[in-house]
Amino acid sequence: MKRVWSARGLAVLLVLAVVACGSAPRRAGKSPMQQRIEKMFNAADSDGDEWLTPAELDAGFPWLAGKFADIDTDHNGKVSLAEITSYIELSRMLPEKKR
């Protein structure tokens, strides 16, 4: 038996498809860890230029003292929020011995 779609049925199907494609991604927003890192970064950025110097990094993230060269991946002499977030997130994936 051949199924015939009504105009109303096709309209409903079309609306559902559009809604499904336009829905927000599951991870909309920042994770709690990203929020904490951003808050600490902003507190450490004493001159408000949205970059951390070695002194600002050491003061704001004391457990990362001396690791500025490792965190500054583009070697421009300053650390961005993206660089420090990536460093912290990736270091959490390493075994405890390699941190």
Sequence and secondary structure as in RCSB ss.txt:
>XXXX:A:sequence
MKRVWSARGLAVLLVLAVVACGSAPRRAGKSPMQQRIEKMFNAADSDGDEWLTPAELDAGFPWLAGKFADIDTDH
NGKVSLAEITSYIELSRMLPEKKR
>XXXX:A:secstr
      HHHHHHHHHHHHHHHHS  TT S  HHHHHHHHHHHHH TT SS B HHHHHHH GGGTT HHHH TT 
SSSB HHHHHHHHHHHHHS GGG 
